[in-house]
Amino acid sequence: MDKGLHFMFCVITTMLLLRESSQTGEKNDPKMLAASKSGFGADSRGREEGLPTLTVTTILEDPYVMVRSAELEGYCIDLLKALAAMLHFSYKVKVVGDGQYGAVSSNGNWTGMIGEILRQEADIAVAPLTVTSAREEVVSFTTPFLQTGIGILLRKDTVSQEMSFFHFLAPFSKETWTGLLFAYVLTCFCLFLVARLSPCEWNEPKNEENHFTFLNSLWFGAGALALQGVTPRPKALSVRVIAAVWWLFTIALLAAYIANFTALLSSGSEQLPIQTFEDLVKQRKLEFGTLDGSSTFYFFKNSKNPIHQMIYEYMDKRRDHVLVKTYQEAVQRVMESNYAFIGESISQDLAAARHCNLIRAPEVIGARGFGIATTQASLWTKKLSIAVLKLRESGDLDYLRNKWWETSCLHKSRDRWSPLQPQALGGLFLTLAIGLALGVIAAVVELSNKSRHAAGHVKKSCCSVFTEEMCTRLRIKENTRQSQETSGRANA
C-alpha cells in the first residue's frame, strides 16, 4: 500500500513538473509571446468571465511590437490593451510566421498577416499595416489609428553638400536681405534729408558746408553696421534720433545674424540636396530601395507619375540588391552605406529620433494610414473603428504616439534650421520706421521754429519764410547757379 501511494505521488509530481516546463517554454516563445492577455487582466480571468477571445497576428517592428524581457510591448500592444478594455474581449498575440505584412505571391495566394487572416489563422491584425485598395478587397480595415505617408530616409553625412561661395548670406532669406537693403538706403536718405532741413545741423546754408552729403550719409550708415563710429557726427536732435534708432537696429540685426549663422554652422544642416523624390532620381551617389513586397513598392508600381515610374523601374531592375526584407535591415543599411530608404514617413521619423545621424527628406507623398485588419463581414470591424475614434478623440492615441516616438536627439533640434524670414524681424523694421518718422518730424519742427523767429524780424508770414527756407536748403545749388547767372547778365 505504501509503495502504491509512493508511486502515485511520484507520477503526479512528474506530471506537474512537465506541465510547468511546457508553460515556461511557451511563454519564452516569441511566436506565442504574451498569449492569453486581455486588456489589463489575464486571459484565464477573461475566460472565466465569459469574454470572447481573439487571436491577434502582428509583426515585430520597433516601436509597434518589440520583445522586452520575454514579453511583447510597444505601440500596438498598448493599443490592443486599450481596445480590449473598451470592448471587453480577451486576446492572444502571435507573431506572423513569414515575417511579411501581406502581398500576393506568385501563386496567387496572400502572404503575411493578410494571408493568416484569410486562412483564419488569426481573427485580427494589429500592426503597422497600411490600408490599400488591394488589401481592402480581401479583408476589412478599421478607421486608421495612425496617419502616415511615403518619405525618404537618409544619412546626414551622405547628403551633406559643400558650402557655397556665398554661404555667409544663408542666415537670412532673400526677402530679408532685400528688406535690409531698402531699410539701409531709406535710413541714409533720411539722414541726408534731415541734416539739410534741421537748422541745428545746418544753420547757414549759404555760408556753411553741409557735411551730411548723401555719400557721407551712406558711409555713416555703413559704419554703424560695422559697429564703428564714423564722421560726420550729428549735432541736431532730429539727426541724433535717426542715428540712435539706426544704431539700435544694427545691433539687434547683427545679434540675429550671428545667432542664426552660428546655428547654421553648428547644425551642419544646410539645405539638403535631396529634398524631393525627383532630386533622388536625378542624383547618382545614393542607391535607394524599399521593403520587398510592401505597399510602398506597389504604390510606385501602380503610380502613373513619371517620377514614380522611374523609381519603380530602378528598384525592379535591381530588386535583389536594393530591396530589403525588414525595416531593421533598411535602417542598418542607411547607416552603414550610401543607401536611401523609401518607406513609411512615421517609421522614418522614429528612426531619425533614435539615430541622430539620420534625417528624413522634407517631401512626403501618398498619404495613407495604418488600420486594424479583420475578416470581411466581421462584426468586430465597426466596433474596433468606433473604439479607435474614441481613443483619438480622448487624446489617448496622441499620448501613445508621444510615448513611443520619444526622441533621444533633443539636443539636435537645431537641425531643423531655416533662413530668417522678414516676419521674424517685423518688430525691428517697425521700430526703425517709427524712429525715421520721428526724426523727420523733429527736423520739420526745428525748421518751423527758426522760420517763426525769422518771420518776426523780416515782417513776413511764417509760411512764406518756411517755404523759402525749405527751398533754399533743398535746392541750394540751383539757387546759387541762378544767382550767378543773374549777376553775370547784370555785369554784361
Secondary structure as the mmCIF struct_conf table of DSSP 4:
data_model
#
loop_
_struct_conf.conf_type_id
_struct_conf.id
_struct_conf.beg_label_comp_id
_struct_conf.beg_label_asym_id
_struct_conf.beg_label_seq_id
_struct_conf.end_label_comp_id
_struct_conf.end_label_asym_id
_struct_conf.end_label_seq_id
HELX_RH_AL_P HELX_RH_AL_P1 ASP A 2 ASN A 28
HELX_RH_3T_P HELX_RH_3T_P1 PRO A 30 MET A 32
TURN_TY1_P TURN_TY1_P1 LEU A 33 ALA A 34
BEND BEND1 SER A 36 SER A 36
STRN STRN1 LYS A 37 SER A 38
TURN_TY1_P TURN_TY1_P2 GLY A 39 PHE A 40
STRN STRN2 GLY A 41 ALA A 42
HELX_RH_AL_P HELX_RH_AL_P2 ASP A 43 GLU A 48
TURN_TY1_P TURN_TY1_P3 GLU A 49 GLY A 50
STRN STRN3 THR A 53 THR A 58
STRN STRN4 GLU A 61 GLU A 61
TURN_TY1_P TURN_TY1_P4 ASP A 62 TYR A 64
STRN STRN5 VAL A 65 VAL A 65
STRN STRN6 MET A 66 ARG A 68
TURN_TY1_P TURN_TY1_P5 SER A 69 ALA A 70
STRN STRN7 GLU A 71 GLU A 73
BEND BEND2 GLY A 74 GLY A 74
HELX_RH_AL_P HELX_RH_AL_P3 TYR A 75 LEU A 87
TURN_TY1_P TURN_TY1_P6 HIS A 88 HIS A 88
STRN STRN8 SER A 90 VAL A 95
TURN_TY1_P TURN_TY1_P7 GLY A 97 ASP A 98
STRN STRN9 VAL A 104 VAL A 104
TURN_TY1_P TURN_TY1_P8 SER A 106 ASN A 107
BEND BEND3 GLY A 108 GLY A 108
STRN STRN10 TRP A 110 TRP A 110
HELX_RH_AL_P HELX_RH_AL_P4 GLY A 112 LEU A 118
TURN_TY1_P TURN_TY1_P9 ARG A 119 GLN A 120
BEND BEND4 GLU A 121 GLU A 121
BEND BEND5 ASP A 123 ASP A 123
STRN STRN11 ILE A 124 ALA A 125
BEND BEND6 ALA A 127 PRO A 128
STRN STRN12 THR A 130 THR A 130
HELX_RH_AL_P HELX_RH_AL_P5 SER A 133 GLU A 136
TURN_TY1_P TURN_TY1_P10 GLU A 137 VAL A 138
BEND BEND7 VAL A 139 VAL A 139
STRN STRN13 SER A 140 PHE A 141
BEND BEND8 THR A 143 THR A 143
BEND BEND9 PHE A 145 PHE A 145
STRN STRN14 LEU A 146 ARG A 155
HELX_RH_AL_P HELX_RH_AL_P6 LYS A 156 VAL A 159
HELX_LH_PP_P HELX_LH_PP_P1 GLU A 162 SER A 164
TURN_TY1_P TURN_TY1_P11 PHE A 165 PHE A 166
HELX_RH_3T_P HELX_RH_3T_P2 HIS A 167 LEU A 169
TURN_TY1_P TURN_TY1_P12 ALA A 170 PRO A 171
STRN STRN15 PHE A 172 PHE A 172
HELX_RH_AL_P HELX_RH_AL_P7 LYS A 174 LEU A 197
TURN_TY1_P TURN_TY1_P13 PRO A 199 GLU A 201
BEND BEND10 ASN A 203 ASN A 203
TURN_TY1_P TURN_TY1_P14 PRO A 205 ASN A 207
BEND BEND11 GLU A 208 GLU A 208
BEND BEND12 HIS A 211 HIS A 211
HELX_RH_AL_P HELX_RH_AL_P8 PHE A 214 LEU A 225
TURN_TY1_P TURN_TY1_P15 ALA A 226 LEU A 227
BEND BEND13 THR A 231 PRO A 232
HELX_LH_PP_P HELX_LH_PP_P2 ARG A 233 PRO A 234
BEND BEND14 ALA A 236 ALA A 236
HELX_RH_AL_P HELX_RH_AL_P9 LEU A 237 SER A 267
TURN_TY1_P TURN_TY1_P16 GLY A 268 GLY A 268
BEND BEND15 PRO A 273 PRO A 273
BEND BEND16 THR A 276 THR A 276
HELX_RH_AL_P HELX_RH_AL_P10 PHE A 277 LYS A 282
BEND BEND17 ARG A 284 LYS A 285
STRN STRN16 GLU A 287 GLY A 289
STRN STRN17 LEU A 291 LEU A 291
TURN_TY1_P TURN_TY1_P17 ASP A 292 GLY A 293
HELX_RH_AL_P HELX_RH_AL_P11 SER A 295 ASN A 302
HELX_RH_AL_P HELX_RH_AL_P12 PRO A 306 LYS A 317
TURN_TY1_P TURN_TY1_P18 ARG A 318 ARG A 318
HELX_RH_AL_P HELX_RH_AL_P13 ARG A 319 VAL A 322
STRN STRN18 VAL A 324 VAL A 324
BEND BEND18 LYS A 325 THR A 326
HELX_RH_AL_P HELX_RH_AL_P14 TYR A 327 GLU A 336
BEND BEND19 SER A 337 ASN A 338
STRN STRN19 TYR A 339 GLU A 344
HELX_RH_AL_P HELX_RH_AL_P15 SER A 345 ARG A 354
TURN_TY1_P TURN_TY1_P19 CYS A 356 ASN A 357
STRN STRN20 LEU A 358 ARG A 360
BEND BEND20 PRO A 362 PRO A 362
STRN STRN21 ILE A 365 PHE A 370
STRN STRN22 ALA A 373 THR A 374
TURN_TY1_P TURN_TY1_P20 GLN A 376 ALA A 377
TURN_TY1_P TURN_TY1_P21 LEU A 379 LEU A 379
HELX_RH_AL_P HELX_RH_AL_P16 TRP A 380 GLU A 393
TURN_TY1_P TURN_TY1_P22 SER A 394 GLY A 395
HELX_RH_AL_P HELX_RH_AL_P17 ASP A 396 TRP A 404
TURN_TY1_P TURN_TY1_P23 TRP A 405 TRP A 405
BEND BEND21 SER A 408 SER A 408
HELX_RH_3T_P HELX_RH_3T_P3 LEU A 410 ASP A 415
BEND BEND22 ARG A 416 ARG A 416
HELX_LH_PP_P HELX_LH_PP_P3 PRO A 419 PRO A 419
STRN STRN23 LEU A 420 LEU A 420
HELX_LH_PP_P HELX_LH_PP_P4 GLN A 421 GLN A 421
HELX_RH_3T_P HELX_RH_3T_P4 PRO A 422 LEU A 425
HELX_RH_AL_P HELX_RH_AL_P18 GLY A 426 VAL A 458
TURN_TY1_P TURN_TY1_P24 LYS A 459 LYS A 459
HELX_RH_AL_P HELX_RH_AL_P19 CYS A 462 LEU A 474
BEND BEND23 ARG A 475 ARG A 475
HELX_RH_AL_P HELX_RH_AL_P20 ILE A 476 ASN A 491
#
